[in-house]
C-alpha cells in the first residue's frame, strides 16, 4: 500500500480506508470462524485471532514490532511534538464488539474500528486496516494502515451479509438504546425486515451497487419506520439498494394496522438509494409529512412513491412536504407518483431535475392535493419526460389508458422547464412556465379546471392545448409547420404597429371571404368592430380576405380573434402560394386570439387565413379582427404576438 504522509504527520489515505471498510463483506470472527459462506482456513484463523487478541489486550504496538512490520507503513503517525501516536496505544485495551470489525471473505484483510484509540490520540487514529499474505505454509501480516476516523461517525455498528434479520434488529435496538449512531450494512446481500424506531440511528451501506437489502417475506417491508417522535430531526438512509422479487414494499412509514402517532413516521431522507423489483418502493399510508429523496434510482414497481393523507379523527395529517432532486424514475407499471391527500394544507411537493422515462403507467396520478391554508403548491421543475404512459390500460381507480398526469381535486400544480405530456384534469389548476409543449397532444378537462401556459415553447407540428398567456419561442419553420397558439383575447386598442413591420392582410370591418356564409353578429368585448359568424360546411375551404404578399427574409406573424360557436372543430391555417402554418383546431367556445409566427426565407404570395370545415353538418365560427404582419426582426414579431408591441411615430 503506497501511503503518503500529509503535513500534519497523519497518513493521508482516507479514500483507501473508506474503500476498505466499504468493500467489506463478511462477519466478525467468532470462535475461530471466518466469514459466513466461506470455509475457515486455519492458516488465517490463528493469525487473525492473535491480532484481535493483541488489540483487545492493549498490545497492538508491541505486536506490530514483534512481527517486524515495515516501519514505512506506520511512519508519520506523530503528534505535533513528535511523539508517536502509536505508542499511546500501549497498555490501552481496545474494545472489539460484534459490528466493530470486518474479516473479508478471502480472509486476507481485516478492517477494525477503534473508538478507544480515538480518545487517546485525540481523534487522529480511529480505524485500521490489516492485510495478510500467504508465505509457504503460513501467512504473515504484511501491512497495516491507520485512519483518523474512517468514513463513519464514532458510534458505528457493522452488519455483515448473512446476519439473521432478528439479530440485525437487536443490533439496531442496541445502537438506539446507547444514544444512536450508524447501522452500517457491509457490501453484499442482507435479508431483513427492519423496524426503525429511533430518530438517532442512521442507516447506511457501501454504495448503491454493493449493499443490497432484500425482503424476508412479501408482506414485510424491508424498512418500516415507526419513529416514536414527531421531531423534525431527519432520519437518513443512504448508499444502498432495496431490491425485491417483484412484490413487497421497500420502505413504509407507519404500521399495518395503523398505530397511534403513525402520522409522524415521516421526515426521512434517502440519499443515493436504489429501489427495484417491488410492488411499492416507498409507501406513506398516513400522511407522514417530510420525505426527501436525493440522487435516488427507482426501477420496476407498481408505484415508486405512494402517498395517502389521513383523516383519522383527532389525528389528521396531509402527505405534503416531499422533495425529490436528481432522481431517476423508470419502470413504474401504475404510477411514478401517486397521491391522495384531502387533508387541508397539502403542499410543498417538489420534483427538481429528475428523469422520468420508460414508465408504462402514469407519471403523476393525484386523486386529491388539498392545497388550501396558504401552503406552497406542487412544482415539477426541469424534469425529463420520455416514453411514459405507454401502456394500453392501467387500473388504479378504474381501467383506463394512462396519461402523463391525471390531476383531480388538485390545488396549484406548476410545471417549469419540463416537457409535459397529455393531461386529464378534474377540478385542477395547472400552470406551465417555459415548457416545451410538443408532447402535450391531448387535454381532457372539466369546467372546474384551468390550464395556462406562460413563456411557452413550441417544437411539435400541432397546436399545443390550453391557453397560452405568452410565448418564449416557436421553432417550427417551413411549409405547413409553423405553430399557432390559443392566447388571451387581444385588446386591439392597445396594440400598435412595431418599427419595421409591414401589414400584409387584416380585417377591421365586415369580413370578406371566399365561400362560407357570413352572418352579422354582436360586438365581441375588446373588439373595434363587430365580430361575424361564418358557417363552414363539411370539407369546405373558406379564405378570409384580403390576401397579401410576404417578402423574402421576413418574420411573418398572425393574430386571429375567434371562437367556435357551433358544430365540430374547424381547422385554421395560414397559407398562400406555399403552405405556412400547421392546422390549428378552433375548438374553444370562448373568445381567444389565435397567434403564431414563422420565418419566410422566400417570398410567399396570396397569403391569407383559411378555414377548413369538418364533420357532417358543418360548423359556425365567430371571427373578430385578424392581421398578418411581416417583421424584419424575430424579437419584434415575438413582442407583437405577445401583445407587447410598442407604439411608434
C-alpha positions in Angstrom: 0.0 0.0 0.0 1.5 3.3 -1.1 0.6 5.6 1.8 1.6 9.2 1.7 2.2 11.5 4.7 0.5 14.8 4.9 2.0 17.9 6.6 0.5 17.2 9.9 2.2 13.8 10.0 -1.1 11.8 9.7 -1.3 9.2 7.0 -3.3 10.7 4.2 -5.3 7.7 2.9 -9.0 8.4 3.7 -10.1 7.2 0.3 -8.1 4.0 0.8 -9.6 3.2 4.1 -13.1 4.2 3.0 -12.7 1.7 0.2 -11.5 -1.0 2.7 -14.4 -0.5 5.1 -16.9 -0.1 2.3 -16.0 -3.2 0.3 -16.2 -5.4 3.3 -18.4 -8.5 3.0 -18.1 -10.9 5.9 -18.9 -11.4 9.6 -16.8 -10.7 12.6 -14.5 -13.6 13.7 -16.1 -15.6 16.4 -14.9 -18.9 17.9 -12.3 -19.3 15.2 -14.8 -18.9 12.3 -14.4 -16.6 9.4 -16.9 -15.1 7.1 -20.2 -16.9 6.6 -20.3 -18.6 3.2 -16.5 -19.3 3.2 -14.5 -22.2 4.6 -12.4 -21.1 7.5 -8.7 -21.6 7.0 -6.5 -22.5 9.9 -3.6 -20.7 8.4 -5.5 -17.4 8.5 -7.7 -18.0 11.5 -4.9 -18.3 14.0 -3.0 -15.1 13.0 -6.2 -13.1 12.8 -7.2 -14.3 16.2 -3.8 -13.3 17.5 -4.1 -9.9 16.0 -7.6 -9.4 17.6 -6.3 -10.6 20.9 -3.4 -8.1 20.8 -5.9 -5.3 20.1 -8.2 -6.3 23.0 -5.2 -6.6 25.4 -3.6 -3.3 24.6 -0.6 -4.9 22.9 -1.1 -3.7 19.3 2.2 -1.6 19.2 4.3 -4.4 20.6 2.6 -7.0 18.4 3.4 -5.0 15.3 7.1 -4.5 16.4 7.4 -8.3 17.2 6.2 -9.1 13.7 8.7 -6.7 12.2 6.1 -4.8 10.2 8.0 -2.4 8.0 8.2 1.0 9.6 7.2 3.0 6.5 3.7 1.5 6.7 3.1 3.2 10.1 5.7 6.0 9.9 4.5 9.6 10.3 1.9 8.8 13.0 3.3 11.5 15.3 1.7 14.4 17.0 2.9 18.0 16.8 5.6 17.3 19.4 7.0 14.3 17.5 5.6 11.8 20.0 4.5 8.5 18.3 0.7 8.3 18.4 1.0 4.5 18.1 3.0 4.5 21.4 0.0 6.0 23.1 -1.9 2.8 22.5 0.4 0.7 24.6 -1.5 -0.8 27.5 -4.8 0.6 26.2 -7.4 -2.3 25.8 -9.3 -1.6 22.6 -12.8 -3.0 22.7 -13.9 -5.2 19.8 -17.5 -5.9 19.6 -19.8 -7.5 17.0 -20.3 -5.0 14.3 -16.9 -3.3 15.1 -14.8 -5.1 12.6 -14.9 -7.0 9.3 -13.0 -10.0 8.2 -13.3 -10.2 4.4 -14.4 -13.3 2.6 -10.9 -14.1 1.4 -9.6 -13.8 5.0 -6.7 -11.7 3.8 -7.9 -8.4 5.1 -9.4 -7.2 8.4 -10.9 -3.7 8.9 -11.3 -2.5 12.5 -13.0 0.5 14.1 -11.0 1.7 17.1 -13.2 4.1 19.2 -10.9 3.9 22.2 -7.9 4.8 20.1 -9.7 8.0 19.0 -9.9 9.0 22.6 -6.2 8.6 23.5 -5.0 10.0 20.2 -7.3 13.0 20.0 -9.2 11.5 17.1 -6.1 11.0 14.9 -6.4 7.2 15.0 -9.9 5.8 14.8 -9.7 2.9 12.4 -7.2 0.5 10.9 -6.8 -2.0 8.1 -4.6 -5.1 8.3 -3.6 -7.1 5.2 -2.3 -10.7 5.4 -0.4 -12.6 2.7 0.4 -16.3 2.4 4.0 -17.3 2.8 4.7 -21.0 2.2 2.7 -23.0 4.8 1.7 -20.0 6.8 0.7 -16.3 6.5 2.1 -13.1 7.7 0.7 -9.6 8.4 2.1 -7.6 5.6 0.8 -4.1 6.1 -1.2 -2.0 8.5 -2.8 1.3 7.7 -4.4 3.8 10.0 -7.1 6.5 9.5 -8.2 9.2 11.9 -11.9 8.3 11.8 -12.8 6.4 8.7 -15.9 7.3 6.8 -18.2 6.8 9.8 -19.1 8.6 13.0 -17.6 7.1 16.1 -20.8 5.2 17.0 -21.0 2.7 14.2 -22.2 -0.9 14.1 -21.4 -3.0 11.1 -23.8 -5.6 9.8 -22.2 -8.4 7.8 -24.1 -10.2 5.0 -25.9 -13.3 6.1 -26.8 -11.9 9.5 -30.2 -13.1 10.7 -32.9 -10.4 10.4 -33.7 -10.8 14.1 -30.0 -10.3 15.0 -29.9 -7.1 12.8 -32.9 -5.8 14.7 -31.2 -6.4 18.0 -28.1 -4.6 16.8 -30.3 -1.6 15.7 -32.1 -1.6 19.1 -28.8 -1.6 21.0 -27.5 1.2 18.9 -30.6 3.3 19.6 -30.5 2.5 23.3 -26.9 3.7 23.5 -27.8 7.1 22.1 -27.7 6.4 18.4 -25.2 6.2 15.6 -24.8 4.5 12.2 -26.0 1.0 11.4 -23.7 0.1 8.5 -24.6 -2.7 6.1 -21.4 -4.0 4.6 -21.2 -5.0 0.9 -23.3 -8.0 0.0 -26.9 -9.1 0.3 -28.9 -8.7 3.5 -32.3 -10.4 4.0 -34.1 -8.1 6.5 -37.3 -6.7 7.8 -36.0 -3.9 10.0 -38.3 -1.8 12.2 -36.9 1.8 12.5 -38.0 3.2 15.9 -35.4 5.9 16.6 -34.5 9.2 15.0 -31.0 8.9 16.3 -29.9 5.9 14.1 -28.7 6.4 10.6 -28.9 3.5 8.1 -26.0 3.3 5.6 -24.4 1.0 3.1 -21.3 0.7 1.0 -23.0 2.0 -2.1 -26.0 1.6 -4.4 -24.4 -1.2 -6.3 -22.7 -3.0 -3.4 -25.1 -3.2 -0.4 -28.4 -4.8 -1.2 -31.3 -5.2 1.2 -34.0 -7.7 0.3 -37.3 -8.6 2.0 -37.6 -11.7 4.1 -41.3 -12.0 3.1 -43.6 -10.4 0.6 -45.8 -9.0 3.4 -42.9 -7.5 5.4 -41.4 -4.2 4.3 -37.7 -4.2 4.1 -37.6 -1.0 6.2 -40.6 0.1 8.3 -40.5 3.5 10.0 -42.3 3.7 13.4 -40.3 6.6 14.8 -41.6 7.4 18.3 -41.1 11.1 17.9 -42.7 13.8 15.8 -39.4 15.7 15.8 -38.1 17.3 12.6 -34.8 15.6 13.2 -34.4 13.7 9.9 -33.5 10.0 9.7 -31.0 9.4 6.9 -30.9 6.2 4.8 -28.0 6.2 2.3 -25.8 4.4 -0.1 -27.6 1.1 -0.6 -30.2 -0.7 -2.7 -33.6 -2.2 -1.7 -34.4 -4.9 -4.2 -37.3 -7.3 -4.1 -38.6 -10.2 -6.2 -41.5 -8.3 -7.8 -43.6 -8.0 -4.7 -43.4 -6.3 -1.3 -42.7 -2.8 0.0 -39.2 -1.2 0.1 -39.9 1.4 2.8 -43.1 2.0 4.6 -43.8 4.9 7.0 -46.0 3.6 9.8 -47.5 0.2 10.7 -50.3 -2.0 9.3 -52.7 -1.8 11.0 -52.2 1.8 12.0 -50.9 2.6 15.4 -51.1 5.9 17.3 -48.8 8.7 16.1 -48.1 6.8 12.9 -48.8 10.1 11.1 -45.5 11.4 12.4 -43.5 8.4 11.0 -42.1 10.5 8.1 -39.3 13.1 8.0 -36.9 10.7 6.3 -34.2 11.5 3.8 -32.9 9.0 1.3 -29.5 9.6 -0.4 -28.1 7.5 -3.2 -30.6 4.7 -2.7 -32.0 2.4 -5.4 -35.4 0.7 -5.3 -36.2 -2.1 -7.8 -38.5 -5.1 -8.3 -41.0 -4.2 -5.7 -44.8 -3.6 -5.6 -44.3 -0.2 -3.9 -40.9 1.4 -3.4 -42.0 4.0 -0.8 -45.3 3.9 0.9 -46.7 6.7 3.1 -50.2 5.5 4.1 -51.0 8.0 6.9 -49.7 11.4 5.6 -46.2 11.3 7.2 -45.1 14.7 6.1 -41.5 15.1 5.3 -39.8 12.9 2.6 -36.6 14.0 0.9 -35.1 12.0 -2.0 -31.6 12.9 -3.3 -29.8 11.0 -6.2 -32.1 8.0 -5.8 -33.0 5.5 -8.6 -36.4 3.8 -8.9 -36.9 0.7 -11.1 -39.6 -1.9 -11.7 -42.6 -1.5 -9.4 -46.3 -0.7 -9.5 -45.7 2.5 -7.6 -42.5 4.4 -7.0 -43.9 6.8 -4.4 -47.4 6.2 -2.9 -48.7 8.8 -0.5 -52.1 9.0 1.2 -53.2 11.6 3.7 -55.2 10.5 6.7 -58.4 12.0 8.1 -58.3 10.0 11.3 -60.4 11.9 13.9 -58.1 13.9 16.1 -55.0 12.9 14.1 -55.4 14.2 10.5 -52.2 14.5 8.5 -51.5 15.6 5.0 -49.0 13.9 2.7 -47.1 17.0 1.6 -43.5 18.3 2.3 -42.0 15.9 -0.3 -38.9 16.9 -2.3 -37.1 14.7 -4.9 -34.0 16.0 -6.6 -31.7 14.5 -9.2 -33.6 11.2 -9.1 -34.3 8.7 -11.9 -37.7 7.1 -12.3 -38.2 4.2 -14.7 -40.4 1.1 -14.8 -43.5 2.2 -12.9 -46.3 0.0 -14.1 -49.1 2.1 -12.5 -47.7 5.4 -11.4 -44.4 7.1 -10.6 -46.1 9.4 -8.1 -49.4 8.6 -6.5 -51.1 11.0 -4.0 -54.5 11.1 -2.4 -54.4 13.7 0.3 -57.6 15.5 1.0 -56.3 16.8 4.4 -56.1 20.6 4.2 -52.6 22.0 4.0 -51.2 19.5 1.5 -48.4 21.2 -0.4 -44.7 21.8 -0.9 -44.3 18.9 -3.2 -41.3 19.4 -5.4 -39.6 17.3 -8.1 -36.5 19.0 -9.3 -34.1 17.9 -12.1 -35.4 14.4 -12.2 -35.6 12.0 -15.1 -38.9 10.2 -15.8 -38.6 7.7 -18.7 -39.8 4.3 -19.8 -42.7 4.2 -17.3 -45.7 2.3 -18.8 -48.1 3.9 -16.3 -48.9 7.4 -15.2 -46.1 9.8 -14.2 -48.5 11.6 -11.9 -51.8 10.2 -10.5 -53.3 12.6 -8.0 -56.7 12.0 -6.6 -56.5 14.9 -4.2 -54.0 17.5 -3.2 -55.8 19.9 -0.9 -53.5 22.9 -1.1 -55.5 25.4 1.0 -54.3 27.4 4.0 -51.7 29.3 2.1 -49.2 26.4 1.5 -46.8 26.1 -1.4 -48.1 24.2 -4.3 -46.7 21.3 -6.3 -43.7 22.1 -8.5 -42.2 20.0 -11.2 -39.1 21.7 -12.4 -36.6 20.8 -15.2 -37.7 17.2 -15.3 -37.1 14.8 -18.2 -40.2 13.2 -19.8 -39.6 10.4 -22.4 -41.6 7.3 -23.3 -44.0 7.5 -20.4 -47.7 6.4 -20.2 -47.2 3.8 -22.9 -49.4 1.0 -21.5 -52.7 0.2 -23.3 -54.5 0.2 -19.9 -53.7 0.7 -16.3 -56.0 0.1 -13.4 -55.8 2.3 -10.3 -59.3 3.5 -9.6 -60.6 2.0 -12.8 -59.1 0.6 -16.0 -58.1 3.4 -18.5 -55.4 4.4 -20.8 -52.7 6.2 -18.8 -51.6 9.8 -19.5 -48.7 11.8 -18.3 -50.6 13.4 -15.5 -54.1 12.7 -14.0 -54.9 15.5 -11.7 -58.2 15.6 -9.7 -59.2 18.0 -6.9 -55.8 19.4 -7.1 -54.6 22.8 -5.9 -52.0 24.6 -7.9 -49.6 22.4 -9.9 -46.8 24.2 -11.7 -44.6 22.7 -14.4 -41.4 24.7 -15.2 -38.9 23.9 -18.0 -40.5 20.4 -18.2 -41.9 18.9 -21.5 -45.3 17.8 -20.1 -47.3 15.1 -21.8 -51.1 14.5 -22.1 -53.3 15.7 -19.2 -56.5 14.6 -17.6 -57.9 17.3 -15.3 -60.8 17.4 -12.9 -61.2 20.4 -10.7 -57.5 21.1 -11.1 -55.4 24.2 -11.6 -52.3 23.8 -13.7 -49.8 26.4 -14.8 -46.7 25.8 -17.0 -43.8 28.2 -17.5 -41.0 27.9 -20.1 -42.2 24.4 -21.0 -41.9 22.7 -24.4 -45.4 21.7 -25.3 -44.8 19.4 -28.2 -45.7 16.3 -26.1 -49.0 17.8 -25.0 -51.2 16.3 -27.6 -54.4 15.8 -25.6 -56.0 17.6 -22.7 -59.3 16.3 -21.1 -60.6 18.9 -18.6 -63.9 19.6 -16.9 -65.3 23.1 -16.4 -63.7 23.4 -12.9 -60.2 23.1 -14.3 -57.8 25.7 -15.7 -54.6 25.3 -17.8 -52.5 28.3 -18.6 -49.0 28.3 -20.3 -46.5 31.1 -19.8 -43.5 31.6 -22.0 -44.5 28.5 -24.0 -42.1 26.8 -26.3 -43.3 25.0 -29.4 -41.3 22.3 -31.1 -44.0 20.0 -32.4 -46.1 20.1 -35.6 -49.5 20.6 -33.9 -51.1 23.3 -31.8 -50.5 23.0 -28.1 -53.5 22.5 -25.9 -54.6 25.1 -23.3 -54.5 28.9 -23.0 -51.1 30.3 -23.9 -50.6 33.6 -22.0 -47.2 34.2 -23.5 -44.7 32.6 -26.0 -41.0 32.3 -25.4 -40.2 30.7 -28.7 -41.7 28.8 -31.6 -39.2 26.8 -33.5 -41.0 25.1 -36.4 -40.4 26.7 -39.7 -41.0 25.6 -43.3 -44.1 24.7 -45.3 -47.1 23.8 -43.1 -45.1 23.5 -40.0 -45.4 26.8 -38.1 -47.4 26.6 -34.9 -50.4 28.7 -33.7 -51.3 29.2 -30.1 -54.6 29.9 -28.3 -53.8 33.2 -26.4 -55.9 35.5 -24.3 -58.2 37.9 -26.3 -56.3 40.7 -27.8 -57.2 44.3 -26.8 -56.7 45.8 -30.2 -56.9 49.4 -28.9 -53.7 48.7 -27.0 -51.9 47.1 -29.9 -49.9 49.5 -32.2 -47.5 48.9 -35.0 -43.9 48.0 -34.3 -41.0 49.6 -36.1 -40.2 47.9 -39.4 -43.5 46.0 -39.7 -45.5 45.6 -42.9 -49.2 44.9 -42.6 -50.0 42.1 -45.2 -53.6 41.3 -44.5 -56.2 42.4 -42.0 -59.9 42.7 -41.2 -61.2 45.8 -39.5 -64.7 45.9 -41.0 -67.1 43.4 -42.5 -65.4 40.1 -43.3 -64.6 39.4 -46.9 -64.3 35.7 -47.7 -64.4 33.2 -50.5 -67.0 30.6 -49.6 -69.0 30.1 -46.4 -72.0 32.1 -45.3 -71.2 35.3 -43.3 -73.7 36.4 -40.7 -73.5 39.7 -38.7 -73.0 39.3 -35.0 -72.7 41.3 -31.9 -69.5 43.2 -30.9 -67.1 41.0 -29.0 -65.7 42.7 -26.0 -62.3 44.3 -26.7 -63.0 44.4 -30.5 -63.1 47.6 -32.5 -65.8 46.4 -34.8 -68.5 43.7 -34.7 -67.5 40.1 -35.0 -69.1 38.0 -37.6 -70.2 34.4 -37.7 -69.1 32.2 -40.7 -70.9 29.0 -41.4 -68.4 26.5 -42.8 -69.7 23.4 -44.5 -68.0 20.0 -44.0 -64.9 19.8 -46.2 -65.3 23.4 -47.3 -62.3 25.7 -47.6 -63.0 29.3 -46.7 -60.5 32.1 -47.3 -60.5 35.2 -45.2 -59.6 38.2 -47.4 -57.7 40.3 -48.4 -54.7 38.4 -49.5 -51.1 39.7 -49.1 -47.6 39.1 -50.3 -44.8 38.3 -47.8 -41.4 39.5 -49.0 -38.4 37.2 -48.5 -36.3 37.1 -45.3 -39.1 38.3 -43.1 -40.7 37.1 -39.9 -44.5 36.7 -40.5 -46.8 36.8 -37.6 -50.6 36.4 -37.4 -53.4 37.1 -34.9 -57.0 36.0 -35.4 -59.7 36.6 -32.8 -62.1 33.7 -33.0 -64.2 31.1 -31.2 -66.3 28.0 -32.1 -70.0 28.9 -31.9 -71.4 25.5 -33.0 -70.5 22.2 -34.6 -67.2 20.3 -34.7 -63.8 22.0 -34.6 -62.7 23.9 -37.6 -59.1 23.8 -38.8 -57.4 27.2 -39.2 -54.2 27.6 -41.3 -52.2 30.5 -42.7 -51.3 29.7 -46.3 -50.5 31.2 -49.7 -48.6 30.1 -52.8 -46.8 27.8 -50.3 -48.0 26.4 -47.0 -47.1 28.4 -43.9 -48.7 27.0 -40.7 -49.8 23.7 -39.3 -53.5 23.4 -38.7 -54.9 24.8 -35.6 -58.3 23.4 -34.4 -60.7 26.1 -33.4 -62.4 24.1 -30.7 -62.6 26.7 -27.9 -66.0 28.1 -27.3 -64.8 31.3 -25.5 -63.0 34.0 -27.4 -59.3 33.6 -27.9 -56.6 35.2 -30.1 -55.0 32.5 -32.2 -51.5 33.7 -32.8 -48.3 32.4 -34.4 -45.2 33.3 -36.3 -42.7 31.8 -38.8 -39.7 32.7 -40.9 -40.1 33.1 -44.7 -36.8 32.8 -46.5 -38.6 33.1 -49.8 -41.5 35.3 -51.0 -45.0 33.9 -50.3 -47.8 35.3 -52.4 -51.5 35.3 -51.9 -51.0 35.0 -48.1 -54.3 34.6 -46.2 -56.1 32.8 -43.4 -58.1 29.7 -44.3 -60.8 27.7 -42.5 -61.5 24.1 -43.3 -64.8 22.6 -42.2 -65.2 19.1 -40.6 -68.0 16.8 -39.6 -71.2 16.1 -41.4 -73.3 19.2 -40.7 -70.7 21.9 -40.8 -69.7 24.4 -38.1 -70.1 28.0 -37.2 -67.1 30.1 -36.3 -67.2 33.6 -34.9 -64.4 35.8 -36.3 -63.3 39.1 -34.9 -60.3 41.1 -36.0 -57.3 39.5 -37.7 -54.0 40.6 -39.0 -51.0 39.1 -40.8 -47.9 41.2 -40.4 -44.2 41.0 -41.6 -41.2 41.9 -39.4 -37.5 42.3 -40.0 -36.6 41.1 -36.5 -37.7 38.0 -34.7 -37.9 39.9 -31.4 -40.4 42.3 -32.9 -42.6 39.5 -34.2 -42.5 37.8 -30.8 -43.3 41.0 -28.9 -46.2 41.6 -31.3 -47.9 38.2 -30.7 -47.3 38.5 -27.0 -49.2 41.8 -27.0 -46.1 43.9 -26.0 -45.6 45.7 -29.3 -44.6 49.3 -28.8 -46.2 52.4 -30.4 -44.1 54.2 -33.0 -44.4 57.6 -34.5 
